[in-house]
Amino acid sequence: MDLSNKTQENVEYMIEGIKTKLRMASGAAMQSSSFSIEQYEDIQDVYEVVMSKPTLSISEVEAIASELGRLRRK
């Protein structure tokens, strides 16, 4: 997937990847359609951090979930 293009499809791809990596039980609460292309760079930053780590601590998961909550459309 070419993430250099700012598309809603790429936003959805990254959100789904983050949810899978975090094994979020509440994945339904974090629907990719809730995120706007306007936050593309921030979402991509979160995606790259999540994907670069082999494992995440509980506090990292909480921080990422909090950041994604901040980035969601109001």
Predicted model as a PDB file, atoms N, CA, C, CB and O in Angstrom, pLDDT in the B-factor column:
MODEL        1                                                                  
ATOM      1  N   MET A   1       0.857  -1.180   0.000  1.00 80.00           N  
ATOM      2  CA  MET A   1       0.000   0.000   0.000  1.00 80.00           C  
ATOM      3  C   MET A   1       0.897   1.236   0.000  1.00 80.00           C  
ATOM      4  CB  MET A   1      -0.972   0.002   1.234  1.00 80.00           C  
ATOM      5  O   MET A   1       1.811   1.343   0.818  1.00 80.00           O  
ATOM      6  N   ASP A   2       0.642   2.150  -0.901  1.00 91.00           N  
ATOM      7  CA  ASP A   2       1.394   3.391  -1.000  1.00 91.00           C  
ATOM      8  C   ASP A   2       0.743   4.435  -0.094  1.00 91.00           C  
ATOM      9  CB  ASP A   2       1.458   3.890  -2.474  1.00 91.00           C  
ATOM     10  O   ASP A   2      -0.291   5.010  -0.436  1.00 91.00           O  
ATOM     11  N   LEU A   3       1.352   4.670   1.049  1.00 94.00           N  
ATOM     12  CA  LEU A   3       0.774   5.593   2.025  1.00 94.00           C  
ATOM     13  C   LEU A   3       1.210   7.031   1.801  1.00 94.00           C  
ATOM     14  CB  LEU A   3       1.149   5.166   3.418  1.00 94.00           C  
ATOM     15  O   LEU A   3       0.890   7.904   2.609  1.00 94.00           O  
ATOM     16  N   SER A   4       1.934   7.293   0.719  1.00 92.00           N  
ATOM     17  CA  SER A   4       2.349   8.668   0.448  1.00 92.00           C  
ATOM     18  C   SER A   4       1.200   9.500  -0.114  1.00 92.00           C  
ATOM     19  CB  SER A   4       3.525   8.683  -0.523  1.00 92.00           C  
ATOM     20  O   SER A   4       1.278  10.728  -0.136  1.00 92.00           O  
ATOM     21  N   ASN A   5       0.137   8.842  -0.567  1.00 92.00           N  
ATOM     22  CA  ASN A   5      -1.035   9.548  -1.088  1.00 92.00           C  
ATOM     23  C   ASN A   5      -2.050   9.763   0.025  1.00 92.00           C  
ATOM     24  CB  ASN A   5      -1.675   8.763  -2.257  1.00 92.00           C  
ATOM     25  O   ASN A   5      -2.424   8.823   0.726  1.00 92.00           O  
ATOM     26  N   LYS A   6      -2.486  10.991   0.182  1.00 94.00           N  
ATOM     27  CA  LYS A   6      -3.457  11.328   1.223  1.00 94.00           C  
ATOM     28  C   LYS A   6      -4.860  11.017   0.721  1.00 94.00           C  
ATOM     29  CB  LYS A   6      -3.341  12.823   1.635  1.00 94.00           C  
ATOM     30  O   LYS A   6      -5.524  11.867   0.128  1.00 94.00           O  
ATOM     31  N   THR A   7      -5.300   9.787   0.966  1.00 94.00           N  
ATOM     32  CA  THR A   7      -6.642   9.392   0.547  1.00 94.00           C  
ATOM     33  C   THR A   7      -7.402   8.828   1.745  1.00 94.00           C  
ATOM     34  CB  THR A   7      -6.579   8.350  -0.605  1.00 94.00           C  
ATOM     35  O   THR A   7      -6.804   8.352   2.710  1.00 94.00           O  
ATOM     36  N   GLN A   8      -8.720   8.891   1.666  1.00 92.00           N  
ATOM     37  CA  GLN A   8      -9.544   8.316   2.725  1.00 92.00           C  
ATOM     38  C   GLN A   8      -9.303   6.812   2.806  1.00 92.00           C  
ATOM     39  CB  GLN A   8     -11.043   8.615   2.481  1.00 92.00           C  
ATOM     40  O   GLN A   8      -9.352   6.235   3.892  1.00 92.00           O  
ATOM     41  N   GLU A   9      -9.043   6.177   1.669  1.00 94.00           N  
ATOM     42  CA  GLU A   9      -8.750   4.737   1.654  1.00 94.00           C  
ATOM     43  C   GLU A   9      -7.498   4.432   2.470  1.00 94.00           C  
ATOM     44  CB  GLU A   9      -8.574   4.234   0.206  1.00 94.00           C  
ATOM     45  O   GLU A   9      -7.466   3.442   3.200  1.00 94.00           O  
ATOM     46  N   ASN A  10      -6.468   5.267   2.357  1.00 95.00           N  
ATOM     47  CA  ASN A  10      -5.255   5.061   3.138  1.00 95.00           C  
ATOM     48  C   ASN A  10      -5.499   5.305   4.620  1.00 95.00           C  
ATOM     49  CB  ASN A  10      -4.145   5.973   2.637  1.00 95.00           C  
ATOM     50  O   ASN A  10      -4.951   4.596   5.464  1.00 95.00           O  
ATOM     51  N   VAL A  11      -6.320   6.305   4.945  1.00 94.00           N  
ATOM     52  CA  VAL A  11      -6.685   6.540   6.347  1.00 94.00           C  
ATOM     53  C   VAL A  11      -7.338   5.274   6.905  1.00 94.00           C  
ATOM     54  CB  VAL A  11      -7.649   7.773   6.484  1.00 94.00           C  
ATOM     55  O   VAL A  11      -6.984   4.819   7.993  1.00 94.00           O  
ATOM     56  N   GLU A  12      -8.278   4.715   6.172  1.00 91.00           N  
ATOM     57  CA  GLU A  12      -8.974   3.512   6.622  1.00 91.00           C  
ATOM     58  C   GLU A  12      -8.008   2.335   6.756  1.00 91.00           C  
ATOM     59  CB  GLU A  12     -10.108   3.157   5.651  1.00 91.00           C  
ATOM     60  O   GLU A  12      -8.097   1.566   7.713  1.00 91.00           O  
ATOM     61  N   TYR A  13      -7.095   2.192   5.812  1.00 94.00           N  
ATOM     62  CA  TYR A  13      -6.096   1.115   5.858  1.00 94.00           C  
ATOM     63  C   TYR A  13      -5.245   1.230   7.128  1.00 94.00           C  
ATOM     64  CB  TYR A  13      -5.188   1.157   4.597  1.00 94.00           C  
ATOM     65  O   TYR A  13      -5.017   0.240   7.823  1.00 94.00           O  
ATOM     66  N   MET A  14      -4.783   2.440   7.421  1.00 93.00           N  
ATOM     67  CA  MET A  14      -3.931   2.636   8.596  1.00 93.00           C  
ATOM     68  C   MET A  14      -4.697   2.390   9.890  1.00 93.00           C  
ATOM     69  CB  MET A  14      -3.348   4.048   8.599  1.00 93.00           C  
ATOM     70  O   MET A  14      -4.176   1.747  10.801  1.00 93.00           O  
ATOM     71  N   ILE A  15      -5.920   2.889   9.984  1.00 90.00           N  
ATOM     72  CA  ILE A  15      -6.725   2.679  11.197  1.00 90.00           C  
ATOM     73  C   ILE A  15      -6.964   1.188  11.409  1.00 90.00           C  
ATOM     74  CB  ILE A  15      -8.081   3.436  11.102  1.00 90.00           C  
ATOM     75  O   ILE A  15      -6.843   0.696  12.531  1.00 90.00           O  
ATOM     76  N   GLU A  16      -7.301   0.467  10.344  1.00 89.00           N  
ATOM     77  CA  GLU A  16      -7.521  -0.977  10.464  1.00 89.00           C  
ATOM     78  C   GLU A  16      -6.239  -1.678  10.900  1.00 89.00           C  
ATOM     79  CB  GLU A  16      -8.020  -1.563   9.128  1.00 89.00           C  
ATOM     80  O   GLU A  16      -6.286  -2.602  11.712  1.00 89.00           O  
ATOM     81  N   GLY A  17      -5.098  -1.249  10.370  1.00 91.00           N  
ATOM     82  CA  GLY A  17      -3.818  -1.830  10.767  1.00 91.00           C  
ATOM     83  C   GLY A  17      -3.508  -1.578  12.233  1.00 91.00           C  
ATOM     84  O   GLY A  17      -3.030  -2.468  12.936  1.00 91.00           O  
ATOM     85  N   ILE A  18      -3.779  -0.376  12.685  1.00 89.00           N  
ATOM     86  CA  ILE A  18      -3.556  -0.031  14.099  1.00 89.00           C  
ATOM     87  C   ILE A  18      -4.460  -0.880  14.982  1.00 89.00           C  
ATOM     88  CB  ILE A  18      -3.816   1.483  14.353  1.00 89.00           C  
ATOM     89  O   ILE A  18      -4.006  -1.432  15.984  1.00 89.00           O  
ATOM     90  N   LYS A  19      -5.731  -0.988  14.620  1.00 86.00           N  
ATOM     91  CA  LYS A  19      -6.672  -1.779  15.421  1.00 86.00           C  
ATOM     92  C   LYS A  19      -6.216  -3.237  15.494  1.00 86.00           C  
ATOM     93  CB  LYS A  19      -8.099  -1.692  14.827  1.00 86.00           C  
ATOM     94  O   LYS A  19      -6.282  -3.852  16.558  1.00 86.00           O  
ATOM     95  N   THR A  20      -5.760  -3.785  14.384  1.00 86.00           N  
ATOM     96  CA  THR A  20      -5.299  -5.170  14.367  1.00 86.00           C  
ATOM     97  C   THR A  20      -4.076  -5.345  15.255  1.00 86.00           C  
ATOM     98  CB  THR A  20      -4.980  -5.611  12.937  1.00 86.00           C  
ATOM     99  O   THR A  20      -4.010  -6.284  16.049  1.00 86.00           O  
ATOM    100  N   LYS A  21      -3.119  -4.454  15.126  1.00 85.00           N  
ATOM    101  CA  LYS A  21      -1.879  -4.539  15.900  1.00 85.00           C  
ATOM    102  C   LYS A  21      -2.163  -4.384  17.397  1.00 85.00           C  
ATOM    103  CB  LYS A  21      -0.877  -3.461  15.433  1.00 85.00           C  
ATOM    104  O   LYS A  21      -1.546  -5.061  18.220  1.00 85.00           O  
ATOM    105  N   LEU A  22      -3.084  -3.505  17.743  1.00 82.00           N  
ATOM    106  CA  LEU A  22      -3.399  -3.282  19.158  1.00 82.00           C  
ATOM    107  C   LEU A  22      -4.352  -4.333  19.699  1.00 82.00           C  
ATOM    108  CB  LEU A  22      -3.998  -1.901  19.352  1.00 82.00           C  
ATOM    109  O   LEU A  22      -4.583  -4.410  20.906  1.00 82.00           O  
ATOM    110  N   ARG A  23      -4.910  -5.148  18.795  1.00 77.00           N  
ATOM    111  CA  ARG A  23      -5.898  -6.167  19.180  1.00 77.00           C  
ATOM    112  C   ARG A  23      -7.008  -5.533  20.001  1.00 77.00           C  
ATOM    113  CB  ARG A  23      -5.229  -7.313  19.979  1.00 77.00           C  
ATOM    114  O   ARG A  23      -7.357  -6.008  21.082  1.00 77.00           O  
ATOM    115  N   MET A  24      -7.546  -4.465  19.471  1.00 65.00           N  
ATOM    116  CA  MET A  24      -8.541  -3.702  20.216  1.00 65.00           C  
ATOM    117  C   MET A  24      -9.876  -4.422  20.254  1.00 65.00           C  
ATOM    118  CB  MET A  24      -8.715  -2.322  19.608  1.00 65.00           C  
ATOM    119  O   MET A  24     -10.502  -4.660  19.221  1.00 65.00           O  
ATOM    120  N   ALA A  25     -10.297  -4.762  21.451  1.00 54.00           N  
ATOM    121  CA  ALA A  25     -11.587  -5.422  21.634  1.00 54.00           C  
ATOM    122  C   ALA A  25     -12.718  -4.474  21.264  1.00 54.00           C  
ATOM    123  CB  ALA A  25     -11.750  -5.909  23.085  1.00 54.00           C  
ATOM    124  O   ALA A  25     -13.775  -4.903  20.801  1.00 54.00           O  
ATOM    125  N   SER A  26     -12.489  -3.202  21.469  1.00 57.00           N  
ATOM    126  CA  SER A  26     -13.512  -2.212  21.163  1.00 57.00           C  
ATOM    127  C   SER A  26     -13.282  -1.611  19.783  1.00 57.00           C  
ATOM    128  CB  SER A  26     -13.527  -1.110  22.226  1.00 57.00           C  
ATOM    129  O   SER A  26     -13.520  -0.422  19.570  1.00 57.00           O  
ATOM    130  N   GLY A  27     -12.821  -2.432  18.849  1.00 59.00           N  
ATOM    131  CA  GLY A  27     -12.536  -1.961  17.499  1.00 59.00           C  
ATOM    132  C   GLY A  27     -13.728  -1.317  16.828  1.00 59.00           C  
ATOM    133  O   GLY A  27     -13.563  -0.412  16.011  1.00 59.00           O  
ATOM    134  N   ALA A  28     -14.922  -1.767  17.159  1.00 56.00           N  
ATOM    135  CA  ALA A  28     -16.128  -1.194  16.558  1.00 56.00           C  
ATOM    136  C   ALA A  28     -16.292   0.266  16.966  1.00 56.00           C  
ATOM    137  CB  ALA A  28     -17.371  -2.002  16.968  1.00 56.00           C  
ATOM    138  O   ALA A  28     -16.869   1.060  16.223  1.00 56.00           O  
ATOM    139  N   ALA A  29     -15.792   0.615  18.132  1.00 61.00           N  
ATOM    140  CA  ALA A  29     -15.896   1.992  18.608  1.00 61.00           C  
ATOM    141  C   ALA A  29     -14.934   2.907  17.859  1.00 61.00           C  
ATOM    142  CB  ALA A  29     -15.621   2.059  20.112  1.00 61.00           C  
ATOM    143  O   ALA A  29     -15.053   4.130  17.918  1.00 61.00           O  
ATOM    144  N   MET A  30     -13.977   2.300  17.153  1.00 72.00           N  
ATOM    145  CA  MET A  30     -12.989   3.082  16.425  1.00 72.00           C  
ATOM    146  C   MET A  30     -13.111   2.764  14.928  1.00 72.00           C  
ATOM    147  CB  MET A  30     -11.544   2.784  16.948  1.00 72.00           C  
ATOM    148  O   MET A  30     -12.230   2.138  14.340  1.00 72.00           O  
ATOM    149  N   GLN A  31     -14.194   3.197  14.343  1.00 80.00           N  
ATOM    150  CA  GLN A  31     -14.423   2.935  12.930  1.00 80.00           C  
ATOM    151  C   GLN A  31     -13.554   3.855  12.088  1.00 80.00           C  
ATOM    152  CB  GLN A  31     -15.909   3.117  12.572  1.00 80.00           C  
ATOM    153  O   GLN A  31     -13.416   5.044  12.375  1.00 80.00           O  
ATOM    154  N   SER A  32     -12.974   3.282  11.047  1.00 81.00           N  
ATOM    155  CA  SER A  32     -12.077   4.074  10.202  1.00 81.00           C  
ATOM    156  C   SER A  32     -12.793   5.254   9.554  1.00 81.00           C  
ATOM    157  CB  SER A  32     -11.463   3.195   9.126  1.00 81.00           C  
ATOM    158  O   SER A  32     -12.166   6.264   9.236  1.00 81.00           O  
ATOM    159  N   SER A  33     -14.091   5.131   9.359  1.00 84.00           N  
ATOM    160  CA  SER A  33     -14.848   6.238   8.756  1.00 84.00           C  
ATOM    161  C   SER A  33     -14.974   7.432   9.712  1.00 84.00           C  
ATOM    162  CB  SER A  33     -16.246   5.755   8.341  1.00 84.00           C  
ATOM    163  O   SER A  33     -15.406   8.509   9.301  1.00 84.00           O  
ATOM    164  N   SER A  34     -14.603   7.249  10.971  1.00 86.00           N  
ATOM    165  CA  SER A  34     -14.663   8.333  11.955  1.00 86.00           C  
ATOM    166  C   SER A  34     -13.463   9.265  11.858  1.00 86.00           C  
ATOM    167  CB  SER A  34     -14.750   7.762  13.356  1.00 86.00           C  
ATOM    168  O   SER A  34     -13.378  10.253  12.588  1.00 86.00           O  
ATOM    169  N   PHE A  35     -12.538   8.951  10.958  1.00 89.00           N  
ATOM    170  CA  PHE A  35     -11.319   9.736  10.837  1.00 89.00           C  
ATOM    171  C   PHE A  35     -11.293  10.461   9.501  1.00 89.00           C  
ATOM    172  CB  PHE A  35     -10.081   8.844  10.989  1.00 89.00           C  
ATOM    173  O   PHE A  35     -11.680   9.913   8.469  1.00 89.00           O  
ATOM    174  N   SER A  36     -10.833  11.690   9.543  1.00 88.00           N  
ATOM    175  CA  SER A  36     -10.825  12.553   8.356  1.00 88.00           C  
ATOM    176  C   SER A  36      -9.444  12.583   7.721  1.00 88.00           C  
ATOM    177  CB  SER A  36     -11.267  13.978   8.720  1.00 88.00           C  
ATOM    178  O   SER A  36      -8.424  12.430   8.393  1.00 88.00           O  
ATOM    179  N   ILE A  37      -9.438  12.780   6.427  1.00 90.00           N  
ATOM    180  CA  ILE A  37      -8.184  12.939   5.699  1.00 90.00           C  
ATOM    181  C   ILE A  37      -7.429  14.170   6.193  1.00 90.00           C  
ATOM    182  CB  ILE A  37      -8.447  13.046   4.188  1.00 90.00           C  
ATOM    183  O   ILE A  37      -6.222  14.278   5.978  1.00 90.00           O  
ATOM    184  N   GLU A  38      -8.117  15.093   6.846  1.00 91.00           N  
ATOM    185  CA  GLU A  38      -7.480  16.303   7.376  1.00 91.00           C  
ATOM    186  C   GLU A  38      -6.444  15.983   8.464  1.00 91.00           C  
ATOM    187  CB  GLU A  38      -8.543  17.248   7.939  1.00 91.00           C  
ATOM    188  O   GLU A  38      -5.532  16.775   8.700  1.00 91.00           O  
ATOM    189  N   GLN A  39      -6.580  14.839   9.117  1.00 91.00           N  
ATOM    190  CA  GLN A  39      -5.620  14.416  10.142  1.00 91.00           C  
ATOM    191  C   GLN A  39      -4.646  13.372   9.592  1.00 91.00           C  
ATOM    192  CB  GLN A  39      -6.361  13.851  11.364  1.00 91.00           C  
ATOM    193  O   GLN A  39      -4.050  12.620  10.363  1.00 91.00           O  
ATOM    194  N   TYR A  40      -4.481  13.319   8.288  1.00 93.00           N  
ATOM    195  CA  TYR A  40      -3.692  12.263   7.641  1.00 93.00           C  
ATOM    196  C   TYR A  40      -2.293  12.117   8.242  1.00 93.00           C  
ATOM    197  CB  TYR A  40      -3.574  12.546   6.155  1.00 93.00           C  
ATOM    198  O   TYR A  40      -1.881  11.012   8.597  1.00 93.00           O  
ATOM    199  N   GLU A  41      -1.562  13.235   8.356  1.00 95.00           N  
ATOM    200  CA  GLU A  41      -0.186  13.158   8.863  1.00 95.00           C  
ATOM    201  C   GLU A  41      -0.147  12.615  10.288  1.00 95.00           C  
ATOM    202  CB  GLU A  41       0.477  14.539   8.814  1.00 95.00           C  
ATOM    203  O   GLU A  41       0.721  11.808  10.619  1.00 95.00           O  
ATOM    204  N   ASP A  42      -1.075  13.050  11.127  1.00 94.00           N  
ATOM    205  CA  ASP A  42      -1.108  12.566  12.510  1.00 94.00           C  
ATOM    206  C   ASP A  42      -1.431  11.079  12.561  1.00 94.00           C  
ATOM    207  CB  ASP A  42      -2.136  13.355  13.330  1.00 94.00           C  
ATOM    208  O   ASP A  42      -0.825  10.337  13.335  1.00 94.00           O  
ATOM    209  N   ILE A  43      -2.377  10.641  11.745  1.00 93.00           N  
ATOM    210  CA  ILE A  43      -2.737   9.217  11.705  1.00 93.00           C  
ATOM    211  C   ILE A  43      -1.557   8.408  11.190  1.00 93.00           C  
ATOM    212  CB  ILE A  43      -3.987   8.982  10.812  1.00 93.00           C  
ATOM    213  O   ILE A  43      -1.264   7.329  11.705  1.00 93.00           O  
ATOM    214  N   GLN A  44      -0.882   8.932  10.172  1.00 96.00           N  
ATOM    215  CA  GLN A  44       0.269   8.221   9.623  1.00 96.00           C  
ATOM    216  C   GLN A  44       1.377   8.113  10.668  1.00 96.00           C  
ATOM    217  CB  GLN A  44       0.791   8.932   8.358  1.00 96.00           C  
ATOM    218  O   GLN A  44       2.039   7.079  10.759  1.00 96.00           O  
ATOM    219  N   ASP A  45       1.588   9.163  11.456  1.00 95.00           N  
ATOM    220  CA  ASP A  45       2.594   9.115  12.526  1.00 95.00           C  
ATOM    221  C   ASP A  45       2.257   8.014  13.526  1.00 95.00           C  
ATOM    222  CB  ASP A  45       2.691  10.480  13.248  1.00 95.00           C  
ATOM    223  O   ASP A  45       3.129   7.231  13.903  1.00 95.00           O  
ATOM    224  N   VAL A  46       1.013   7.949  13.953  1.00 94.00           N  
ATOM    225  CA  VAL A  46       0.582   6.915  14.897  1.00 94.00           C  
ATOM    226  C   VAL A  46       0.773   5.533  14.271  1.00 94.00           C  
ATOM    227  CB  VAL A  46      -0.903   7.126  15.310  1.00 94.00           C  
ATOM    228  O   VAL A  46       1.287   4.619  14.915  1.00 94.00           O  
ATOM    229  N   TYR A  47       0.361   5.390  13.028  1.00 95.00           N  
ATOM    230  CA  TYR A  47       0.484   4.115  12.309  1.00 95.00           C  
ATOM    231  C   TYR A  47       1.945   3.657  12.267  1.00 95.00           C  
ATOM    232  CB  TYR A  47      -0.075   4.248  10.871  1.00 95.00           C  
ATOM    233  O   TYR A  47       2.240   2.496  12.549  1.00 95.00           O  
ATOM    234  N   GLU A  48       2.853   4.563  11.916  1.00 95.00           N  
ATOM    235  CA  GLU A  48       4.269   4.205  11.811  1.00 95.00           C  
ATOM    236  C   GLU A  48       4.851   3.801  13.160  1.00 95.00           C  
ATOM    237  CB  GLU A  48       5.064   5.369  11.234  1.00 95.00           C  
ATOM    238  O   GLU A  48       5.649   2.866  13.225  1.00 95.00           O  
ATOM    239  N   VAL A  49       4.474   4.478  14.229  1.00 93.00           N  
ATOM    240  CA  VAL A  49       4.949   4.104  15.565  1.00 93.00           C  
ATOM    241  C   VAL A  49       4.443   2.710  15.934  1.00 93.00           C  
ATOM    242  CB  VAL A  49       4.487   5.143  16.621  1.00 93.00           C  
ATOM    243  O   VAL A  49       5.209   1.860  16.387  1.00 93.00           O  
ATOM    244  N   VAL A  50       3.144   2.486  15.733  1.00 92.00           N  
ATOM    245  CA  VAL A  50       2.542   1.193  16.093  1.00 92.00           C  
ATOM    246  C   VAL A  50       3.187   0.063  15.301  1.00 92.00           C  
ATOM    247  CB  VAL A  50       1.018   1.211  15.842  1.00 92.00           C  
ATOM    248  O   VAL A  50       3.527  -0.976  15.866  1.00 92.00           O  
ATOM    249  N   MET A  51       3.356   0.259  14.007  1.00 94.00           N  
ATOM    250  CA  MET A  51       3.880  -0.805  13.156  1.00 94.00           C  
ATOM    251  C   MET A  51       5.375  -1.043  13.363  1.00 94.00           C  
ATOM    252  CB  MET A  51       3.615  -0.477  11.706  1.00 94.00           C  
ATOM    253  O   MET A  51       5.880  -2.115  13.026  1.00 94.00           O  
ATOM    254  N   SER A  52       6.082  -0.069  13.906  1.00 95.00           N  
ATOM    255  CA  SER A  52       7.532  -0.214  14.090  1.00 95.00           C  
ATOM    256  C   SER A  52       7.885  -1.015  15.346  1.00 95.00           C  
ATOM    257  CB  SER A  52       8.187   1.161  14.161  1.00 95.00           C  
ATOM    258  O   SER A  52       9.024  -1.455  15.503  1.00 95.00           O  
ATOM    259  N   LYS A  53       6.927  -1.201  16.225  1.00 91.00           N  
ATOM    260  CA  LYS A  53       7.209  -1.887  17.485  1.00 91.00           C  
ATOM    261  C   LYS A  53       6.724  -3.336  17.430  1.00 91.00           C  
ATOM    262  CB  LYS A  53       6.545  -1.146  18.663  1.00 91.00           C  
ATOM    263  O   LYS A  53       5.595  -3.601  17.018  1.00 91.00           O  
ATOM    264  N   PRO A  54       7.579  -4.271  17.846  1.00 90.00           N  
ATOM    265  CA  PRO A  54       7.140  -5.674  17.858  1.00 90.00           C  
ATOM    266  C   PRO A  54       6.035  -5.919  18.888  1.00 90.00           C  
ATOM    267  CB  PRO A  54       8.328  -6.594  18.148  1.00 90.00           C  
ATOM    268  O   PRO A  54       5.130  -6.720  18.657  1.00 90.00           O  
ATOM    269  N   THR A  55       6.114  -5.230  20.015  1.00 88.00           N  
ATOM    270  CA  THR A  55       5.072  -5.332  21.040  1.00 88.00           C  
ATOM    271  C   THR A  55       4.859  -3.953  21.642  1.00 88.00           C  
ATOM    272  CB  THR A  55       5.454  -6.375  22.147  1.00 88.00           C  
ATOM    273  O   THR A  55       5.711  -3.069  21.550  1.00 88.00           O  
ATOM    274  N   LEU A  56       3.697  -3.797  22.261  1.00 87.00           N  
ATOM    275  CA  LEU A  56       3.358  -2.524  22.894  1.00 87.00           C  
ATOM    276  C   LEU A  56       2.971  -2.779  24.343  1.00 87.00           C  
ATOM    277  CB  LEU A  56       2.206  -1.806  22.132  1.00 87.00           C  
ATOM    278  O   LEU A  56       2.275  -3.747  24.650  1.00 87.00           O  
ATOM    279  N   SER A  57       3.429  -1.901  25.230  1.00 89.00           N  
ATOM    280  CA  SER A  57       3.049  -2.015  26.631  1.00 89.00           C  
ATOM    281  C   SER A  57       1.606  -1.541  26.805  1.00 89.00           C  
ATOM    282  CB  SER A  57       4.012  -1.198  27.535  1.00 89.00           C  
ATOM    283  O   SER A  57       1.038  -0.905  25.917  1.00 89.00           O  
ATOM    284  N   ILE A  58       1.037  -1.852  27.937  1.00 88.00           N  
ATOM    285  CA  ILE A  58      -0.334  -1.419  28.227  1.00 88.00           C  
ATOM    286  C   ILE A  58      -0.416   0.105  28.204  1.00 88.00           C  
ATOM    287  CB  ILE A  58      -0.805  -1.965  29.601  1.00 88.00           C  
ATOM    288  O   ILE A  58      -1.379   0.670  27.685  1.00 88.00           O  
ATOM    289  N   SER A  59       0.588   0.765  28.764  1.00 91.00           N  
ATOM    290  CA  SER A  59       0.551   2.234  28.781  1.00 91.00           C  
ATOM    291  C   SER A  59       0.683   2.805  27.367  1.00 91.00           C  
ATOM    292  CB  SER A  59       1.673   2.789  29.681  1.00 91.00           C  
ATOM    293  O   SER A  59       0.087   3.838  27.063  1.00 91.00           O  
ATOM    294  N   GLU A  60       1.458   2.144  26.499  1.00 90.00           N  
ATOM    295  CA  GLU A  60       1.557   2.601  25.107  1.00 90.00           C  
ATOM    296  C   GLU A  60       0.221   2.430  24.382  1.00 90.00           C  
ATOM    297  CB  GLU A  60       2.667   1.828  24.363  1.00 90.00           C  
ATOM    298  O   GLU A  60      -0.202   3.311  23.635  1.00 90.00           O  
ATOM    299  N   VAL A  61      -0.434   1.299  24.606  1.00 87.00           N  
ATOM    300  CA  VAL A  61      -1.742   1.063  23.982  1.00 87.00           C  
ATOM    301  C   VAL A  61      -2.735   2.119  24.442  1.00 87.00           C  
ATOM    302  CB  VAL A  61      -2.268  -0.355  24.321  1.00 87.00           C  
ATOM    303  O   VAL A  61      -3.496   2.650  23.634  1.00 87.00           O  
ATOM    304  N   GLU A  62      -2.733   2.428  25.741  1.00 88.00           N  
ATOM    305  CA  GLU A  62      -3.637   3.440  26.268  1.00 88.00           C  
ATOM    306  C   GLU A  62      -3.346   4.811  25.656  1.00 88.00           C  
ATOM    307  CB  GLU A  62      -3.526   3.507  27.791  1.00 88.00           C  
ATOM    308  O   GLU A  62      -4.270   5.550  25.316  1.00 88.00           O  
ATOM    309  N   ALA A  63      -2.070   5.147  25.518  1.00 91.00           N  
ATOM    310  CA  ALA A  63      -1.697   6.436  24.937  1.00 91.00           C  
ATOM    311  C   ALA A  63      -2.114   6.515  23.470  1.00 91.00           C  
ATOM    312  CB  ALA A  63      -0.184   6.667  25.070  1.00 91.00           C  
ATOM    313  O   ALA A  63      -2.591   7.554  23.013  1.00 91.00           O  
ATOM    314  N   ILE A  64      -1.937   5.432  22.741  1.00 90.00           N  
ATOM    315  CA  ILE A  64      -2.320   5.405  21.328  1.00 90.00           C  
ATOM    316  C   ILE A  64      -3.833   5.507  21.189  1.00 90.00           C  
ATOM    317  CB  ILE A  64      -1.806   4.118  20.647  1.00 90.00           C  
ATOM    318  O   ILE A  64      -4.333   6.243  20.338  1.00 90.00           O  
ATOM    319  N   ALA A  65      -4.558   4.777  22.017  1.00 86.00           N  
ATOM    320  CA  ALA A  65      -6.017   4.840  21.980  1.00 86.00           C  
ATOM    321  C   ALA A  65      -6.494   6.256  22.302  1.00 86.00           C  
ATOM    322  CB  ALA A  65      -6.632   3.826  22.971  1.00 86.00           C  
ATOM    323  O   ALA A  65      -7.443   6.750  21.692  1.00 86.00           O  
ATOM    324  N   SER A  66      -5.840   6.898  23.251  1.00 89.00           N  
ATOM    325  CA  SER A  66      -6.188   8.269  23.616  1.00 89.00           C  
ATOM    326  C   SER A  66      -5.923   9.222  22.451  1.00 89.00           C  
ATOM    327  CB  SER A  66      -5.397   8.713  24.859  1.00 89.00           C  
ATOM    328  O   SER A  66      -6.744  10.089  22.154  1.00 89.00           O  
ATOM    329  N   GLU A  67      -4.779   9.059  21.796  1.00 90.00           N  
ATOM    330  CA  GLU A  67      -4.444   9.917  20.661  1.00 90.00           C  
ATOM    331  C   GLU A  67      -5.425   9.703  19.514  1.00 90.00           C  
ATOM    332  CB  GLU A  67      -3.008   9.647  20.188  1.00 90.00           C  
ATOM    333  O   GLU A  67      -5.843  10.668  18.873  1.00 90.00           O  
ATOM    334  N   LEU A  68      -5.791   8.473  19.252  1.00 89.00           N  
ATOM    335  CA  LEU A  68      -6.772   8.203  18.184  1.00 89.00           C  
ATOM    336  C   LEU A  68      -8.132   8.803  18.530  1.00 89.00           C  
ATOM    337  CB  LEU A  68      -6.912   6.682  17.948  1.00 89.00           C  
ATOM    338  O   LEU A  68      -8.845   9.289  17.652  1.00 89.00           O  
ATOM    339  N   GLY A  69      -8.486   8.766  19.810  1.00 87.00           N  
ATOM    340  CA  GLY A  69      -9.722   9.398  20.244  1.00 87.00           C  
ATOM    341  C   GLY A  69      -9.709  10.894  19.989  1.00 87.00           C  
ATOM    342  O   GLY A  69     -10.732  11.481  19.634  1.00 87.00           O  
ATOM    343  N   ARG A  70      -8.550  11.506  20.170  1.00 89.00           N  
ATOM    344  CA  ARG A  70      -8.398  12.941  19.929  1.00 89.00           C  
ATOM    345  C   ARG A  70      -8.519  13.257  18.438  1.00 89.00           C  
ATOM    346  CB  ARG A  70      -7.044  13.436  20.470  1.00 89.00           C  
ATOM    347  O   ARG A  70      -9.010  14.321  18.060  1.00 89.00           O  
ATOM    348  N   LEU A  71      -8.070  12.329  17.600  1.00 90.00           N  
ATOM    349  CA  LEU A  71      -8.061  12.572  16.153  1.00 90.00           C  
ATOM    350  C   LEU A  71      -9.401  12.277  15.479  1.00 90.00           C  
ATOM    351  CB  LEU A  71      -6.988  11.736  15.508  1.00 90.00           C  
ATOM    352  O   LEU A  71      -9.624  12.673  14.336  1.00 90.00           O  
ATOM    353  N   ARG A  72     -10.283  11.586  16.184  1.00 85.00           N  
ATOM    354  CA  ARG A  72     -11.581  11.253  15.587  1.00 85.00           C  
ATOM    355  C   ARG A  72     -12.377  12.509  15.291  1.00 85.00           C  
ATOM    356  CB  ARG A  72     -12.382  10.333  16.512  1.00 85.00           C  
ATOM    357  O   ARG A  72     -12.233  13.536  15.954  1.00 85.00           O  
ATOM    358  N   ARG A  73     -13.224  12.396  14.273  1.00 74.00           N  
ATOM    359  CA  ARG A  73     -14.132  13.503  13.938  1.00 74.00           C  
ATOM    360  C   ARG A  73     -15.078  13.744  15.095  1.00 74.00           C  
ATOM    361  CB  ARG A  73     -14.930  13.204  12.639  1.00 74.00           C  
ATOM    362  O   ARG A  73     -15.565  12.807  15.727  1.00 74.00           O  
ATOM    363  N   LYS A  74     -15.324  14.980  15.356  1.00 64.00           N  
ATOM    364  CA  LYS A  74     -16.234  15.334  16.455  1.00 64.00           C  
ATOM    365  C   LYS A  74     -17.675  15.127  16.033  1.00 64.00           C  
ATOM    366  CB  LYS A  74     -16.016  16.793  16.902  1.00 64.00           C  
ATOM    367  O   LYS A  74     -18.590  15.370  16.820  1.00 64.00           O  
TER     368      LYS A  74                                                      
ENDMDL                                                                          
END                                                                             
